[in-house]
């Protein structure tokens, strides 16, 4: 379908899904609003009742609501939401309700009736708090730093809730982002995933809005500690991710589980083939009887005996305690996170010729079974908020992170068609440390028909990229053949003292980023929304040049963003936006000099439509991203250095649907059609033109089989292109489709799922690789997973 035929279709769907009508407050409706902040609960109520909610003289943001889950009238639902809050309500008309404080006892019932001084409730919605049982999360804060209704945001933001991840038996962030249009991932040879968003390789994203790592080489926490996954499309330097590489196409933001006043006691488990197993626990609730203190403790352990090829050593641990404090206008959360992952190198094949037809058998293991990567991350973070009054709020959050990684693996190259190869052992270590601070003042005010949500802030980040200590070694025997030579020895046996070659990257550079940030979300009446943002980024890089002399670089850059949204109906919005990107790369070039910063610009237009009684959302976007040049890693093996890459022009169309079609029936679907052009005329690699994902689940709602459910889906893409490691030739990577399915049972305390990955037993490939590392995704696998509340 052409982009020009899309808007008429949206308008027709909107007319069918949401005809203009007055809502009768006495009519029974279905409400599903869990306990949460009253401010966010009222937004959820307004959405589900199709009403405008106004507030008068009350601080609703700091009040907790018990929620409501029932088929009842709007008045009855609102009464339950306000129970115990000291607030009441009155209907102005059939579509407008005012929430206000209860009258003082001294006031008489005969006091003259006057219309209160009311204001529209600020557009803040707690991310993921509306109807947590389905696949729709229609609010988020990653793109603007304040909770925003996605229907009113002139930008592409995709939310992946935990309900969808549980249904898919997802085990990693890479599994999660497969649900997002325009997002792809690759298996890295070091056991870390590599993500592509809108055609650009991105860094390792953010954790609760703060950088996850300072280079494109960091680890992610397991899904047990994540509340939901957020993907922000387009250049994202505006929100403060300047310390992470190449986020011109977008970035991934992980929203972590937080201390909660609602008791949580849940045990998670999974068991797969080849001895793979996981055991985890999620605990939370109040501390003491005062209600001021809460906590959350998430922990897990993973173990696998071996991979399909026979690689050994998976042992992963995760521990994340956090404590929350809330008193009056103040809120504080302090968190600690420790991740240790010992991962075998992924199963892979090699290409003995210039095409996939020369790929070695999946049963042939190259290297040594003990080849592995070790990642360790320690993260200390806090989030503080002080509410001055109904208008102004101060927020501060920060973190200190230490990361290190070490890899031991065999690298093979120089292949001949009869299996001859040149092996080289690699053992290297990298470590870094950084801290980040974000301080914001948020103001919510209005002037008549115009409402503002203003954010003004200052960010500061200081990072130290540690040196890369690498040792290379070679096998004791001369000549090596994949088919006839004995297995290669452990890497440690040929990279000890007296090894053949040492390759260290000197410098230990320190980099400093700081910026001022100003953003205004403006609501003009009931139809128009405007987003204006401006950031001035300043960065400093202190290092040593190729001759060992001190080198300092200091530069500043203005980064503007603007978006305009129009509500054609209350459930259908059209938007257009222009986003700018800026990236100061901290990787040094081959000559020891800092690489030049990169600049990009994105133009985007789209539409968002609520469907199926506002339980589902359909989004469509058309975009174009122009990049002057990228900063690429010039050497995949030691010694490491960066080189400027070619500029690009990326354009595409994206469609996403998420939500509930009927009771028990949920659907998530995403489609993208993208085209990338390199400015130097070279063909782009690793970017299929079309990409599609669909997942549907159904759970029986009654009868003797109540609680049983089935789910399944398909992940498909068109052909892509790879390039040989010496840049001498390209080769074709065919399109593919993967089918997954499972059956599950959900009781009052238990949930158990038995699923099959790659149900059709296909031999699947990533969208990009070279002849030295062809990741293997072959063979059907079975997984049993579940949870128990206790």
N, C-alpha and C positions, 0 to 999 in steps of 0.2 A: 504494500500500500504506500502510495506517495505521501509525503508530509502534508501536501495540500489537501488531501482527502481525509486527513485525520481530524481536523477541528470540526467539520460538519458532523462526523460520526460521534464525537464527544458531546456535541450539543444535543444530538438526538438521544444519546444514552442518558444524558442529564435530565432531559425532559421526561423520559420514561421512568427514571429512577427516583426523581425528586420533584414531582409536580408542585407548583406553587399552591399552598393551601394553608389555612390557619390550623394550628394544633390545638385540639381541645384538651384542656388541662385535666378533664375528668375521664379521658380515654385511657384504657389500659395499654401500657407499653412495656417492653422488656428492658430492664436495666441490669447492667453487669459492671459495677464500679467497686473495686477492692478498697480496703482501708488505705488511706494516703492523706497527703496534705489537702486541706479543704479547698484551697485555691485550685489545685489540679482536679479535685473531685467535681467542683462546680463546672469546670470546663468540660469534663467528661459528661456531666449531666446535660449541659447545653447541647453537646453534640448528639447525644442519644435521644434527647427529647425534642431536638430541632427548635430550641428556644434561645433567646438572647438573655444572658444572666448579667445583671448589674449589681454592684455592691454599694452600700451606703454606710460610711462611718465605722467600718469594722476592719480589723487587721486579719484578713482571712488567710494570708500566706503562712502565718505562724500557728494556725489552728489545725488540729488533726481531726479527720472525719472517719467514722466507723465504716463508711461505705454502704452499698446496698446491692443486693442481687435478688431480684424478684420481678414478677409480672404485676405491675401496679400502675396507678395513675402518677402523673408527674408530681402532683402535690404530695402524694404519699411517699414517693421516692425522695423528694427534696426534704421532707420531714425526717426521714431516716438519716440522710446525709448530715443534717444539722443537729442531730440528737447529741446533747451534752456539750454543744459548742457555745451556748449563750447567744445564739443568733436565731432569727426567725425570717420569714419571707412574706411577700405579698405580690400578687399578679397585677401588673399594670395593664396588660391586655393578654390576648390568647397566646402571644408569642414572646412576651417579655415578663421577666420576674425579677424582683428586687430582693436581695439578701441584706438584712440590716440587724443591728443589735436589738435584743429584747428591750422593751421599755422599762425604765427605772421604776421601782416600786412606788416612788413618791408621785408618779404621774397618775392622773385620774383617767378613768375610761372616757370621760366627757371632754378630754382635751381636743381642741380643734384639729381636724384631719388636714395634714399638709403633705404635699409630695416631698419626700426626702431629697437631700442633695445627693444624687446618685452619680456613679461613674461606671463605665464599662469595665468588666473584669479584665485585667491585663492578660495578654495572650501568653500565659505560662502554663504548661502542661507537663506533669512529671513523665519523663520518658518511659514508655512501656507500661504505664499504670492503668491503661484502659483495656479491660477485657483481656486478661493475660492468657486466656485459654486458646486463642487463635493465632494466626500468623500476621496480624496487623499491629504494627506500632506506628502510629501516625503523628508522633511528636518526638522531638529530640533537641539537644542543646549543643551538639558538637560543632555545628556550622556557625553559630552566633554567640556562643558562650552563655546564652540564656535559654531556658526551655521555650520552644516555639512550636506552634501548630504547623506541621509540615504542609498542610493545605494552604497556609498563608505565607510560605517561605519561597521566594523567587530563586530557587536553586534545586539541584538534584541531590537528594539525600536518601539513602536506602538503609533501613533498619532490619536487622535479622534477629528475631526474638528467640528466646531459649525454647519456646514451645516447638518451633520449627526444627531447631537443632536436635532436640530430644526425639522428635518423630523420625528424623533422618539417621539417628544413631551417629551423629557427627562426633568426631574425635579431636578436631583441631580447628584453628582459625581458617586454615586453607579449606576445610570442608564447609565452613560457614559461608565464606564469600562466594562459593559457587552459585549461591542463590541470587546474586546481584548482577544486573545487566552491565556489560562493559568491564567485568573483572575476571581475570584469569590468574592461575598460579602455576608455577613450575617447581619440580623437585630439584633442589640444589645438590651438588655433589658432596656438600658438607652436612647434609641432613636438615638444612634450613630451607623453608619455602621461599620462592621469589614471586612477588606479586606484580601483575600488570593491571593498570587502571586506565581505561580509555587510550590504550596503546603505549603507555609509558611505564617503564619499570619504576616502582616506587620504593620508598624506604620501609622501615618496619613500624610505621604508624605511631599511634598515640595510646596512652593509658589514661582514661578519664581526662582527656584534653591536654595531657602533658607528654612530651616525647618519650617514646618507648626505648629508643636508642639514638646515638648521635651519628651513626653511619648505617649503611644498608647491610648491617651484619649484627643482628640482635635476635634474641629469643622472645617467644610469646608465652604467656601463661596458658595453662590448660583451660578447657572450656568450663570445667567445674567451678572456677573462680570468676567467670564472666557472666554478667547479667544479660547483656545482649551486645551484638556487634553492629557498628555503625560505619557506613562507607560514605564519605563525602566526595562528590564528584567535582572535577575541575581544580585549578590551582588553589592551594590552601595556605599559602604563606601568610594570608591575612589574619589567621587565627593563632599564629605563633609557632608554626612548625618549621622554622628556618634551619633548625639544626639537623634535620633528617633529609636525606638525599632524594632529589628528583621527584618531588610530589607535584608535578605539573598536571597529571591526569586525575589526581585525587589522593586520598589517604584513608587508612583504616583506623578507626577509633574504637578501642575496647572499653565498654562501660562495665566496671567491676561491681561485684556484689558489695553492698554496704551494710553497716550495722543497722539493725531493724528492731523496732518495738514489738513486732509480731513474732512470736516464737517460731523458730525453724529448727527442726531436728530431722535431718534426712541423710540416709546412707545410699551411696551410688556404687554400682558394681558393673563390670563387663568381663566377658571371657570370649576370646577369639581363637582362631587356629594358631598352631605353632606356639602354644603356650602363652599367648598374649593375654594379659589380664590387667584390670585396674580396680582399685578400691579407693573410695573417697568418702568424705563426710562434710556436710554443710550444717553448721550450728549457728544459731543466732537468737537474740531476744533481749529483754530488759535485764539490767544488772541492778539488783536491789528493788525496793518498793517505791522509790520516789518518782520513777519514770524519767529521770534526767539522763541516766546512763544506759547505753545499749552496747551490744557487741556483735561481732561476726567472726567465725573461725572456719576457714575452708582449708582442707588438707587432702592430699591424694598421693597414691603411689602406683607406679606402673612397672610391669615386668613382662618381658617376652623372652622365651627360650631361644628362638632363632627366627630368621626370616625365611621366606620361601626358598631362597637360594642357599641358605645355610649360614648367613652372617649372624653374629652373636653379640650380645652385650647390652640390650635395652634395659635400662634401669633409671627411672625418672621419679623425682620427688618434688612435692609442692606444698608450701605452708604459707598461709596468708591470714594472720589475725588482725583485727581492727576493732577500735573502740570509738563510740560516738558519745558526745555530750551535748545536751540541749537544755538551755535555761533562758526563759524569756526571749529576748531578741538575739541571743547568741547560739551558734551551732559550731561544733568542732568535731572533726573526724581525724583520727591518727591511724595509719596503716603501716604494716610491715609485710613484705613479700619476699620469699626466698624460693628460687627455682633452680633445680639441679637436674640436668638431662644428660644422660650417657646414651647416645644413639649410634647404632651401627650405620655405616654408610649405606644409603638406599640400594636395593637391588638394581643392577643395570647391565646392559649389554654394550658392545662396541660395534662399530661399522668397519668392516675390512675393505670396503670400497667406497664409492661416492654416493651410495643410495641406501635406503632402508632394506633393499633386497639382500644386501651383504651383512645384515645384522646377525650377530652370533646368537646361538640358541639360548632361550631363557634359563635353561638348566646349567649353563656354563658360568661359573662364578670366577670373575677376575679378581686379582688382588689377594688378600688374606682374610679369613673369616673374622679376625679381630680388628679390622679397619673400623675406626669409629671417630665420633666427635663428642666433645664434652663441653657443655655450656653451663655457666653459673651466673645467676643474677641475684643481686640483693637490692631491694628498693624500699626506701623509707619515704613516706609521704604524709601530707596533712592537707586538710581543707577547712577553712574557717570562714564564718559568715556572721556579720553583725548588721542587724536591721535598725537603722536610726529612727525611722518613722514609716508611714504608709508609702512614702515616695522613694527614699534613698536607702540603699543597702551597700555595705562594703564586703567584698569577698577577696580572700587570699588563699592561694594554694601553691604548694611547692613539693619538691622531691629531691632526694639524693640517691643516685644510682651507681652501683659498681657492677661491671660486666666483664667476664673474661671467657675466652673460648680457646680450645685446643683441638687440633685435628691430627689424626694419624691415618694415612691412606696411601695406596699405590696409585700412581698416575701412569697410564699407558698411552703411547702414541706411536707414530711411525709404522702403521699397520701395512701388511702385505696381504694379498688375497689368500695365501696359504696359511695365515695365522701368525706369521712372525710379527713381533712387536718390540718396542723399547720401553721397559718399565723403569719407573723412578719412584723412590719412596719419599714421602713428604711428612714432616713432623713440624708443626708450627703452632705458635701461641700468640694470642692477641688479647689485650685488656684495655679498658678505658674507664673513666669515671666522669660524672657530670652532675650538676644540679641546676634546677630550673625553678624560677619564681614567677607567679602571675598574680597581680594585684589589680582589682577592678572596683570601680564605683558604678553601681547600677541605679538608674533613676526611672521611675514609672510615673508619668504625669500626663495630663491632657489639658487642652485648651479648646473647649467647646467640642466641635466635631472631630478634632484631631487628637490622637493619642500617640505618645512617644514611649519607647523603651530605649533608653540611652545607656550605653556602656562606654566608659572611659577607663583605660588601664595602662599599666606599665609592666613590661616583661623583662626578665633578666635571665640569661643562661650562660654558664661557664662550663666548658668541657675540656677534658684532656684525652686526646687520642694516644694511647700507649703504643710503644714500638712493637713491630711484628718480628718475633724471633723465629726464624725458620731454619730447618736443617734438612738437607736433601741427601739421599743415599741411593745406591744402586745394588742390584742383586749380585751375589758372589760369582754366579756362573755367567759366562759370556754367551750371548745369544739366548733368546727366549721365544718360545712358541706357545701360543695359547692352548694348543691341543696336545703337544707331546712333552713339554717341559714339566718338571715337578712343580708343585704349588709354590708360590712365592712365600718367603718367610715373613714373620711379623715385622712391621715397620721398625719397631724399637731395636731389632737386632742389627739393622744396617744404618741407623741414624744416631748411634751412640758416640762416645768420644772417638776422635779420629775419623769422623765421617768424611765423605767426599767433598761436601760443599756446604757452606753456611751462608745464608742470605738474610740479613737483617735490614729492616727499614728504620733509619735513625730519625731523631727529631723530637719525639714526644711533644707535639705541638699543643699549645693551649689556644682555644678559640672562645671568644666572648661575643654573645649576641644580646642586644637590648633594644627595646622598641617602645614607642608610645602608640596607643591604639584608641581609635574613636569610632563608634558605631551607633547608628540611630535607626531603629525600626519604627516606621511611621504608619499609622492606620488613618487613612483619610476617609471618614465616614464608614459605611458598611461595605464598600466595594473595592477600594484601592488600598494597597499596601506597598510601601517603599522601603527598601533596605539600602542604606548608604554606609560605607565603611572606609576608613583610611588608616593606614599603618605606616609609620616611619621606622624602618629597620636599620640598625647600625651594628656592624660586626667588626671584630678585631681578630686577627690571626697572628699568633706569635710562634715562630718555629725557627729552624735552621735551614739554610739553603744547601745546595749540593756541595759547597765548599766548607760547610760547617759554620758559616757566619750567621749571627742572629738576624732574623728577618721578621718585620712586623708590618701587617697590612691593615688599614682602617678605611672602611667605606660605609656609606649610608645610601638608602634607597626608599623612595616613596612607593607604596603599594595601594592603589585604590580598588574598590569594588562597588558595584551599584546594581540594583535589581528593582524591577517594577512588576507588580502582580495585580490582576483585575479579577474580581469574582463575578463571573457571568451569572451564576446562581450561588446560593449558599453552599452548594456541594460541588461546584465546578469552578476552577480557577485557571487563568491563563497568565503566563509570566514570560519575561525576557530579562537577561542579565548580562553583564560584562565583568569578568573577573581577571585580575592580573596575578601573575606569578613571578617570584624572585627566589633564586637559590644561590647562596654563597657556599660553594663546595670546599670542604676542609681537607680533601685529598690533594696531595701535592703532585705536580706534574713530574715528568721524567727528569727535567732539569732542576728539580728541587724548588721550583717557584710555585706559588698558589695558582690554581686555575681561575680563569675569569668567571665571574658570576653569570648565571643564565637568567633570561627574561622570557616570559610567556604571556599570552593573552587568550582568554576564552570568551567566545560569544555563544550564548545558549538561549533557546526558546523552548517552552514546554507547556504542558497542561496536566492538571491533577483533578481526579474525579472520584468522589465517594459513591459507592454502590452497595446494593444488598442491605438496605436499611442501615447504612453507614457502618457496616461491619467489614468492608473491603475498600481498597483504594487502587485505582488504575492510574498510572503515571506514564507520560510520554515526553521525550526530550530530543531535541535536535541541537547539535553542538559543533563547534569548530575551535580547535586549539592551535595556535601558532607559537612555535618555540624557536628562538634564534640559534641556540646550540645547546647540546646536552654535555654533561660531564661524565664520561665513562671510565671504567676501570680498564686501563690499557694493557695490563699484564695479568692473565689469570693465574700465573704461577710466580713465585718469588724470583727477582725482587719486584715489589708492587709499585705502581705509579698510575696516575690518571692522565687521560688525554681528552681534549675536547671532541665531542661527537658532532655529527651533522645536525642541522636544524630540521624540524619536522612540521608538517601541517596535518593534523588529525581531524577527521570529521566523521560523524556518525549519527545514527538514530537508535534510541533505546526505549524499550517498553517494559514495564513491570506491573504485575498484579499480585496483590497479597491480601488475604482475608478469608472470611467465612461466607460460603455460599448458602448454606442451610445448616440447621442444627446438626453438629457432628461432622460436617463436611468442610474441610479447609483446603485452600489451594494457594500455592506460590508458584509464579511463573515469571520468567525474564527472557527477553530477546534483545540482541544487539546486532546492528549492521554497521561495520566500521571500515574506514579506508584510511591508510596512512601513506603519506608521501614524504620521502627524505629529500631535503633541499639539494643534496649533491647528486641526485639522480639514481642512487643505489637502491635496489629493491629492499623493502623492509622485511625483517625476519620475525618469526614467532607470533604473527598477528593474523588469525583467521578472520575472514570477512564477516562470517556469521557465527553467532554463538547463542545457544538456547538451553534453558533449564526449566523443568517442570517437576513439581512435587505435589501430590495430593494425598490426603488421609481422610479416612471415614471411621467414626466410632459409633457403634450401635447405641441408641439412646434409651431403649426399653426392651422388655421381653426377657426370656431366659438367657439370651446372649448379651445382655447389657454389660458394657465395659469392654467387650472385644472390639478390636479395630484392625484395619488393614491400611497400608500405605505403600506408595511406590512412586517412581519417577524416572525421568530420563535426562541425561546431560549430553548434549550433542554440539558439534562444531563442524565448520567446513575446513577445507585443507589450509595448511600454512606452509611456511618455508623455513628451512634451516640453512646454516652456513658452516662449512668446514673450518676447523680451528685455525688453519693458516690463511683464511680469507680467500682461498683460491677458487672456490666454486660454491654454488648453492645446490640444495637438494630438496625434493618435495616430501612433505609430511602429510599423509592423507587425512581426510576427515574421519570422524569416529562418533560413536554413540555408546554411552554406558547406561545400563538399566539396573536399578536397585529396587528392592521390595522388602517388606517385612510384615509380620503379624504381631499384634500386641494385646495385652490384657491390662486393664486398669481397674484396681479396686480402691477401697477407701484408704488403704495404707500402702498397697503394693502397686508397682508398675513393672511389667516384664515385657521385653521385646525380643523377638527372634528374627534376624534379618539376613539377607544375602546381598553382598556387594558384587557388582559385575555379573549379574544373574545369567547373562548369555555367554559367559566365559570367553570374552573377547580379549585380544591382545591390544592394549591401548597405549598411546604415546602422549607425551606432553606436546605443547604447541611449539616448543623451541628446544634445541639441543645441538651438539656437534658429534663428530664420530667418536670422540673419546669417552662420552658419557651419554648413554641412551637409557633414561629411566624406564623401568619395567613396571607396568600396571597390568599384569596378565594373571588369569586364573580367577575363578570364583572363590569368594571367601565368605565365611559364616560368622556371625557375631551374636552373642546373647548378652543383653544389657538390661538394666533395670534400676529401680530405686525403692527404698522403703522409708516411710515416715515413722518415727518412733518418739 
